[in-house]
Amino acid sequence: MKPNRFMLALAALCFASGGASAQQTDGKSVAPKTYKAYMVSDAHLDTQWNWDVQTTIREYIPRTLFQNLYLMERFPDYRFSFEGGVVYSWMKEYYPMHYERMKKYIASGQWHIAGASWDANDPNMPSAESFFRNILLGQEFYKKEFGVRSTDIFLPDCFGFSYFIPTLASHCGLIGFSTQKLGWRNHAFYEGGKKYPFTIGLWQGIDGSRIMMTHGFGYGERFPDADMSHSKRLMKEIAESPLNMVYRYYGTGDTGGSPNLASVRGLEKGIKGDGPIEIISATSDQIYKDFLPYENHPELPVHDGELFMDVHGTGCYTSQAAMKLYNRQNENLGDAAERASVVAEWLGQGAYPLRDLTESWKRVLLHQFHDDLPGTSIPRAYEFSWNDELISLQRFSNNLTTAVSGVANRMNTNVSGTPVVLYNTQAFPVSAVTSITLPDMAASYSVTDAKGRK
């Protein structure tokens, strides 16, 4: 019994000593980590900008697929975050074999679904309804295809961010937001000559809802093939936050692809490195989850307000007027078609046109992308944009006409003259001028209400 007790005591002593000692890496003692870097690999892809959507499908999507699959096969610690449900749908349609390979890495957690949305759309001009549908259609696609849902707003490249984002994101069940665009501001907005309120903190919306917000610095950043845990660049960025940590994009921007090999090798070395920085190969939302629940972290600074740009991209909001007109017409017509279709189905006048409405909305949302609707893309790109906008206008109009006709069929139109049905699809009374075309059967007309009053 005594030898057994001695061995147990010795084992316990060794276990306790091991827990208190510094980390061991390849037989070398490593000092405790003082700082932390969440390294988020990205390959932001503009569906249209200085190229059209056909170029994106033909060149940039396969580049993103092939390069990241190559890295994942060779570097087990590599994590990649990528946004845009519509881009994943094109992967499925045009590159099905590689799409199936990618799904295995999504299941294992190496390939991370970021952004929650159908596409990385402009957050300033679209309506709140469009914002919700963008999230809804993105999340439905991700759940159906991959069995997961995203938890964040991932917008590295938009031209400023509206005050409503934290409120709407919170109502969608999302917990975080990241960008790097605020670093592109021309002027300092905050104390100390800063262009952004903080690098890690909370963003409060109009109604008081809060989500976590991170500034990711340059999305196309490359790192040398060296131990990242000693990186002077990361130490400089960590120094911007009193939390002694940084949320850091690295990879490529606009044309998709992946980080270069040197960056990924440096990441792998940093994870096992002996420097003062703890290197985390992170998904886009890991830092948000690490801080939940936010009310338990009073050390997080809070920004309450909008986050617009000062110069970059501002001129685009008055360009491509036709694109902006078509978008707003589709937002109004799509909403009207849905309301009328719900009533028509309720009255037994036809099935709700779910597929038609969804496909039309997907076209509209695709072109609310932040280089498309704002007006910064090349003329060739707008040939595709206008085509999709006009298709959606026609289909929404057909859905609305069918639904209103069905509702009118249930109405008592037995009047002395020619019955005319006016409809208002808004949720409030509307006073407006309307025009009616009638057969030329009389020299003059008088207008009466349903009770015969002029």
C-alpha positions as CSV (number, residue, x, y, z in Angstrom):
1,M,0.0,0.0,0.0
2,K,2.8,2.4,0.9
3,P,4.5,2.1,-2.6
4,N,1.1,2.7,-4.2
5,R,0.5,5.8,-2.1
6,F,4.0,7.0,-2.9
7,M,3.5,6.6,-6.6
8,L,0.1,8.4,-6.5
9,A,1.6,11.2,-4.6
10,L,4.5,11.4,-7.0
11,A,2.1,11.5,-10.0
12,A,0.0,14.2,-8.4
13,L,3.1,16.2,-7.7
14,C,4.3,15.9,-11.3
15,F,0.8,16.8,-12.7
16,A,0.7,19.9,-10.5
17,S,4.2,20.9,-11.5
18,G,3.4,20.5,-15.1
19,G,0.3,22.7,-14.8
20,A,2.3,25.5,-13.3
21,S,5.3,25.4,-15.6
22,A,5.8,27.3,-18.8
23,Q,4.6,25.7,-22.1
24,Q,6.8,23.2,-23.8
25,T,7.5,23.4,-27.5
26,D,9.8,20.8,-29.1
27,G,11.6,20.4,-25.7
28,K,12.0,24.1,-25.2
29,S,10.5,26.2,-22.4
30,V,8.2,29.0,-23.6
31,A,7.4,32.0,-21.5
32,P,3.7,32.7,-20.7
33,K,2.0,34.7,-23.5
34,T,1.3,38.4,-22.7
35,Y,-0.5,39.3,-25.9
36,K,-3.0,37.7,-28.3
37,A,-3.5,37.9,-32.1
38,Y,-6.7,36.6,-33.7
39,M,-5.4,35.9,-37.3
40,V,-8.4,35.8,-39.7
41,S,-7.6,34.6,-43.2
42,D,-9.8,36.2,-45.8
43,A,-10.1,36.5,-49.6
44,H,-12.6,39.2,-50.1
45,L,-14.2,38.9,-53.6
46,D,-16.0,41.7,-55.4
47,T,-18.7,40.0,-57.5
48,Q,-18.5,43.0,-59.8
49,W,-16.2,46.0,-59.9
50,N,-13.5,46.5,-62.5
51,W,-14.8,43.3,-64.1
52,D,-18.2,41.7,-64.6
53,V,-19.9,38.8,-63.0
54,Q,-18.8,36.4,-65.8
55,T,-15.1,37.1,-65.0
56,T,-15.8,36.4,-61.3
57,I,-17.3,33.0,-62.1
58,R,-14.7,32.1,-64.7
59,E,-11.5,33.3,-62.9
60,Y,-11.9,34.4,-59.3
61,I,-14.1,31.7,-57.9
62,P,-12.0,28.8,-59.0
63,R,-8.9,30.7,-57.8
64,T,-10.4,31.0,-54.3
65,L,-11.5,27.3,-54.3
66,F,-8.3,25.7,-55.6
67,Q,-5.8,27.8,-53.6
68,N,-7.6,27.4,-50.2
69,L,-8.2,23.7,-50.7
70,Y,-4.5,23.3,-51.4
71,L,-3.6,25.2,-48.2
72,M,-6.0,23.2,-46.1
73,E,-4.6,19.9,-47.3
74,R,-1.1,20.9,-46.3
75,F,-1.5,23.1,-43.2
76,P,-3.8,21.6,-40.5
77,D,-3.9,24.8,-38.4
78,Y,-5.0,27.0,-41.3
79,R,-8.5,28.5,-41.0
80,F,-10.2,30.4,-43.8
81,S,-13.2,32.7,-43.5
82,F,-15.2,33.5,-46.7
83,E,-18.5,35.4,-47.2
84,G,-21.3,35.5,-49.8
85,G,-24.1,32.9,-50.3
86,V,-24.4,33.8,-54.0
87,V,-20.7,33.0,-54.5
88,Y,-21.1,29.6,-52.8
89,S,-24.1,29.0,-55.1
90,W,-21.9,29.6,-58.1
91,M,-19.3,27.3,-56.7
92,K,-22.0,24.6,-56.5
93,E,-23.2,25.3,-60.0
94,Y,-19.9,25.7,-61.9
95,Y,-17.4,23.7,-59.8
96,P,-19.3,20.9,-58.2
97,M,-16.4,18.5,-57.6
98,H,-14.4,21.1,-55.7
99,Y,-17.5,22.3,-54.0
100,E,-18.0,18.8,-52.5
101,R,-14.3,18.8,-51.3
102,M,-14.9,22.2,-49.7
103,K,-17.9,21.0,-47.8
104,K,-15.7,18.5,-46.0
105,Y,-13.5,21.3,-44.7
106,I,-16.6,23.3,-43.7
107,A,-17.7,20.3,-41.6
108,S,-14.3,20.1,-40.0
109,G,-14.2,23.8,-39.2
110,Q,-11.2,24.7,-41.4
111,W,-13.3,26.5,-44.0
112,H,-15.6,29.0,-42.1
113,I,-18.8,30.5,-43.4
114,A,-18.5,34.3,-42.6
115,G,-20.9,37.2,-43.1
116,A,-24.3,35.5,-42.8
117,S,-25.6,37.2,-46.0
118,W,-26.4,36.4,-49.6
119,D,-23.7,38.9,-50.6
120,A,-21.5,41.6,-49.0
121,N,-23.9,44.4,-49.8
122,D,-23.8,48.1,-49.4
123,P,-25.1,48.9,-45.9
124,N,-26.2,52.4,-46.5
125,M,-28.7,52.6,-49.4
126,P,-30.7,49.3,-49.2
127,S,-33.9,49.3,-47.1
128,A,-34.2,47.6,-43.8
129,E,-36.3,45.0,-45.5
130,S,-33.5,44.3,-48.0
131,F,-31.0,44.0,-45.1
132,F,-33.2,41.4,-43.4
133,R,-33.7,39.4,-46.6
134,N,-30.0,39.5,-47.4
135,I,-29.4,37.8,-44.0
136,L,-32.4,35.5,-44.3
137,L,-31.5,34.1,-47.8
138,G,-27.8,33.8,-46.9
139,Q,-28.6,31.9,-43.6
140,E,-31.1,29.6,-45.3
141,F,-28.6,28.7,-48.0
142,Y,-25.9,28.0,-45.4
143,K,-28.2,25.9,-43.3
144,K,-29.5,23.9,-46.2
145,E,-26.1,23.3,-47.9
146,F,-23.7,23.0,-45.0
147,G,-25.8,22.5,-41.9
148,V,-24.5,25.7,-40.3
149,R,-25.4,29.4,-39.8
150,S,-23.1,32.3,-39.6
151,T,-22.9,34.6,-36.6
152,D,-21.4,37.8,-37.9
153,I,-21.5,40.7,-40.3
154,F,-18.3,40.4,-42.3
155,L,-17.8,43.6,-44.5
156,P,-14.1,44.3,-45.0
157,D,-14.7,46.6,-48.0
158,C,-17.9,48.8,-47.8
159,F,-18.0,52.6,-47.9
160,G,-19.1,53.4,-44.4
161,F,-21.6,51.7,-42.0
162,S,-25.1,52.9,-41.0
163,Y,-26.2,53.3,-37.4
164,F,-28.9,50.7,-37.9
165,I,-26.4,47.8,-38.4
166,P,-26.1,46.8,-34.7
167,T,-29.8,46.9,-34.3
168,L,-30.8,44.9,-37.3
169,A,-27.8,42.5,-36.8
170,S,-28.8,41.9,-33.2
171,H,-32.4,41.2,-34.3
172,C,-31.1,38.6,-36.8
173,G,-29.3,36.8,-33.9
174,L,-25.8,37.9,-35.0
175,I,-23.1,38.8,-32.5
176,G,-20.3,40.6,-34.2
177,F,-19.1,42.9,-37.0
178,S,-15.8,43.4,-38.6
179,T,-14.3,45.7,-41.3
180,Q,-11.0,47.3,-42.1
181,K,-12.4,50.1,-44.2
182,L,-12.4,52.8,-41.5
183,G,-8.6,52.9,-41.8
184,W,-9.2,54.3,-45.3
185,R,-10.7,57.5,-43.9
186,N,-8.9,60.6,-44.9
187,H,-9.3,62.5,-41.6
188,A,-9.1,61.6,-38.0
189,F,-12.5,61.3,-36.3
190,Y,-11.5,60.5,-32.8
191,E,-9.1,61.5,-30.0
192,G,-5.4,60.8,-30.6
193,G,-5.7,61.2,-34.4
194,K,-7.6,57.9,-34.8
195,K,-9.7,57.1,-37.8
196,Y,-11.8,54.5,-35.9
197,P,-13.1,54.5,-32.4
198,F,-11.2,51.4,-31.3
199,T,-9.9,48.1,-32.7
200,I,-11.9,45.9,-30.4
201,G,-15.1,46.9,-28.6
202,L,-18.9,47.0,-28.7
203,W,-21.0,48.9,-31.3
204,Q,-24.4,50.1,-30.0
205,G,-27.3,50.7,-32.4
206,I,-30.2,53.0,-32.5
207,D,-32.4,51.0,-30.1
208,G,-29.5,50.2,-27.7
209,S,-28.8,46.8,-29.1
210,R,-25.1,45.9,-29.1
211,I,-22.8,43.7,-31.1
212,M,-19.1,43.3,-30.9
213,M,-17.0,45.2,-33.4
214,T,-13.5,44.6,-34.6
215,H,-11.2,46.5,-36.9
216,G,-9.2,44.0,-39.0
217,F,-6.6,46.4,-40.5
218,G,-5.6,45.6,-44.1
219,Y,-7.4,42.7,-45.7
220,G,-4.7,42.0,-48.2
221,E,-1.9,41.9,-45.7
222,R,0.9,39.4,-46.2
223,F,3.4,38.2,-43.6
224,P,6.9,36.8,-43.9
225,D,7.8,33.1,-43.5
226,A,8.8,33.7,-39.9
227,D,7.5,33.1,-36.4
228,M,4.5,35.4,-36.0
229,S,4.7,35.3,-32.2
230,H,7.6,37.8,-32.5
231,S,6.0,40.0,-35.2
232,K,6.7,43.7,-34.6
233,R,3.9,44.6,-36.9
234,L,1.4,42.7,-34.7
235,M,2.9,44.2,-31.6
236,K,2.3,47.7,-33.0
237,E,-1.3,46.9,-33.8
238,I,-1.8,45.2,-30.4
239,A,-0.7,48.4,-28.8
240,E,-3.8,50.2,-30.1
241,S,-6.0,48.3,-27.8
242,P,-5.9,48.3,-24.0
243,L,-7.0,44.7,-24.1
244,N,-3.5,43.6,-25.3
245,M,-4.9,41.9,-28.4
246,V,-5.6,42.4,-32.1
247,Y,-8.1,41.1,-34.6
248,R,-6.1,40.8,-37.8
249,Y,-7.1,40.1,-41.4
250,Y,-4.5,38.6,-43.7
251,G,-4.9,37.3,-47.2
252,T,-6.1,39.0,-50.3
253,G,-8.8,41.4,-51.5
254,D,-11.2,42.1,-54.4
255,T,-10.3,39.2,-56.7
256,G,-10.5,36.3,-54.3
257,G,-7.7,33.8,-53.9
258,S,-6.0,33.0,-50.6
259,P,-3.1,34.2,-48.4
260,N,0.3,33.4,-49.8
261,L,2.4,30.5,-48.6
262,A,4.8,32.6,-46.6
263,S,1.9,34.0,-44.5
264,V,0.5,30.6,-43.7
265,R,3.9,29.2,-42.9
266,G,4.5,32.1,-40.6
267,L,1.2,31.4,-38.9
268,E,2.1,27.8,-38.3
269,K,5.4,28.8,-36.8
270,G,3.8,31.5,-34.7
271,I,1.3,29.0,-33.2
272,K,4.2,27.0,-31.9
273,G,6.5,30.0,-31.4
274,D,8.2,31.2,-28.3
275,G,7.4,34.9,-28.6
276,P,5.2,37.0,-26.4
277,I,2.2,36.9,-28.8
278,E,-0.3,34.0,-28.6
279,I,-1.1,33.4,-32.3
280,I,-4.6,32.1,-32.9
281,S,-5.6,30.8,-36.3
282,A,-9.1,32.2,-35.9
283,T,-12.4,32.1,-37.7
284,S,-14.1,35.5,-38.3
285,D,-16.3,35.1,-35.2
286,Q,-14.1,33.4,-32.7
287,I,-13.2,36.5,-30.8
288,Y,-16.9,37.4,-30.4
289,K,-17.7,34.0,-28.9
290,D,-14.7,34.3,-26.6
291,F,-16.2,37.5,-25.1
292,L,-19.8,36.3,-24.7
293,P,-21.7,37.3,-22.7
294,Y,-20.7,40.9,-23.4
295,E,-22.3,42.3,-20.3
296,N,-19.6,40.5,-18.3
297,H,-16.9,42.5,-20.0
298,P,-17.0,46.1,-18.8
299,E,-13.5,46.6,-20.2
300,L,-14.9,46.6,-23.7
301,P,-15.2,50.2,-25.0
302,V,-18.6,51.2,-26.6
303,H,-19.3,53.2,-29.7
304,D,-22.8,54.6,-30.0
305,G,-23.3,56.1,-33.5
306,E,-22.7,55.8,-37.2
307,L,-19.4,54.9,-38.9
308,F,-19.5,56.6,-42.3
309,M,-16.5,57.4,-44.6
310,D,-15.5,61.0,-45.1
311,V,-14.2,61.0,-48.7
312,H,-13.7,57.4,-50.0
313,G,-16.6,56.3,-52.1
314,T,-18.8,59.3,-51.3
315,G,-19.1,60.4,-55.0
316,C,-20.4,57.1,-56.1
317,Y,-23.7,57.6,-54.2
318,T,-24.8,60.1,-56.9
319,S,-23.6,58.0,-59.9
320,Q,-25.4,55.3,-61.8
321,A,-28.8,56.9,-61.2
322,A,-30.7,54.2,-63.2
323,M,-29.3,51.5,-61.0
324,K,-30.4,53.3,-57.9
325,L,-33.9,53.9,-59.4
326,Y,-34.3,50.2,-60.4
327,N,-33.2,49.1,-57.0
328,R,-35.7,51.3,-55.1
329,Q,-38.5,50.3,-57.5
330,N,-37.8,46.6,-56.9
331,E,-37.7,47.1,-53.1
332,N,-41.1,48.7,-53.2
333,L,-42.6,46.4,-55.8
334,G,-41.2,43.3,-54.2
335,D,-42.7,44.2,-50.8
336,A,-46.1,45.1,-52.4
337,A,-46.1,41.8,-54.3
338,E,-45.5,39.8,-51.1
339,R,-48.2,41.6,-49.1
340,A,-50.8,41.1,-51.9
341,S,-49.8,37.5,-52.4
342,V,-50.2,36.7,-48.7
343,V,-53.8,38.2,-48.8
344,A,-54.6,36.3,-52.0
345,E,-53.6,33.0,-50.5
346,W,-55.5,33.7,-47.3
347,L,-58.6,34.3,-49.4
348,G,-58.0,31.1,-51.4
349,Q,-57.1,32.8,-54.6
350,G,-53.9,31.1,-55.4
351,A,-50.8,29.6,-53.8
352,Y,-48.1,32.0,-52.4
353,P,-45.4,32.4,-55.2
354,L,-42.5,31.6,-52.9
355,R,-40.1,30.5,-55.6
356,D,-40.8,33.4,-57.9
357,L,-40.5,36.0,-55.1
358,T,-37.3,34.4,-53.7
359,E,-35.6,34.3,-57.1
360,S,-36.5,37.9,-57.9
361,W,-35.2,39.0,-54.5
362,K,-31.9,37.1,-55.0
363,R,-31.3,39.0,-58.2
364,V,-32.0,42.4,-56.5
365,L,-29.8,41.5,-53.5
366,L,-26.9,40.4,-55.8
367,H,-26.8,43.8,-57.3
368,Q,-26.9,45.6,-53.9
369,F,-23.3,44.5,-53.6
370,H,-21.1,47.4,-52.4
371,D,-19.4,48.1,-55.8
372,D,-22.6,47.5,-57.8
373,L,-25.5,49.5,-56.4
374,P,-23.3,52.4,-55.1
375,G,-22.0,53.0,-58.7
376,T,-18.3,52.2,-58.7
377,S,-18.3,49.3,-61.3
378,I,-17.3,49.5,-64.9
379,P,-20.0,50.1,-67.6
380,R,-19.9,46.5,-68.8
381,A,-20.9,45.3,-65.3
382,Y,-24.1,47.3,-65.4
383,E,-25.3,45.5,-68.5
384,F,-25.8,42.5,-66.2
385,S,-27.1,44.5,-63.3
386,W,-29.8,46.3,-65.3
387,N,-30.8,43.1,-66.9
388,D,-31.4,41.4,-63.6
389,E,-33.1,44.5,-62.1
390,L,-35.6,44.6,-65.1
391,I,-36.3,40.9,-64.9
392,S,-37.1,41.3,-61.2
393,L,-39.3,44.3,-61.9
394,Q,-41.3,42.3,-64.5
395,R,-41.7,39.2,-62.2
396,F,-42.6,41.3,-59.1
397,S,-45.2,43.1,-61.3
398,N,-46.7,39.9,-62.5
399,N,-46.9,38.5,-59.0
400,L,-48.6,41.7,-57.8
401,T,-51.1,41.8,-60.7
402,T,-52.0,38.2,-60.1
403,A,-52.5,38.6,-56.4
404,V,-54.5,41.8,-56.7
405,S,-56.7,40.3,-59.4
406,G,-57.4,37.3,-57.1
407,V,-58.4,39.6,-54.2
408,A,-60.6,41.7,-56.5
409,N,-62.4,38.5,-57.6
410,R,-63.7,38.1,-54.1
411,M,-65.0,41.6,-53.9
412,N,-68.6,42.7,-54.6
413,T,-68.2,44.9,-57.7
414,N,-72.0,45.0,-58.5
415,V,-72.3,48.7,-59.1
416,S,-74.3,50.8,-61.5
417,G,-71.3,51.9,-63.5
418,T,-67.9,50.5,-64.4
419,P,-66.2,49.1,-61.2
420,V,-62.7,50.3,-60.5
421,V,-60.6,48.7,-57.7
422,L,-57.9,50.7,-56.2
423,Y,-55.4,49.0,-53.8
424,N,-52.9,50.2,-51.3
425,T,-50.2,47.7,-50.3
426,Q,-48.7,50.0,-47.6
427,A,-49.4,49.5,-43.9
428,F,-50.7,53.0,-43.7
429,P,-53.2,55.3,-45.5
430,V,-51.8,56.8,-48.7
431,S,-52.9,60.0,-50.5
432,A,-51.7,60.0,-54.1
433,V,-52.7,60.8,-57.7
434,T,-53.6,57.8,-59.8
435,S,-54.6,57.4,-63.5
436,I,-57.2,55.0,-64.9
437,T,-57.8,54.0,-68.5
438,L,-61.4,53.5,-69.4
439,P,-63.2,52.6,-72.7
440,D,-64.3,55.7,-74.6
441,M,-68.1,55.0,-74.1
442,A,-69.3,58.4,-72.9
443,A,-68.6,62.1,-73.5
444,S,-67.9,62.5,-69.8
445,Y,-67.6,60.5,-66.6
446,S,-68.5,60.9,-63.0
447,V,-66.8,59.1,-60.1
448,T,-68.8,57.7,-57.2
449,D,-67.8,55.6,-54.2
450,A,-69.1,52.1,-53.3
451,K,-72.3,53.8,-51.9
452,G,-73.0,55.8,-55.0
453,R,-71.8,59.1,-53.6
454,K,-70.0,61.4,-56.1
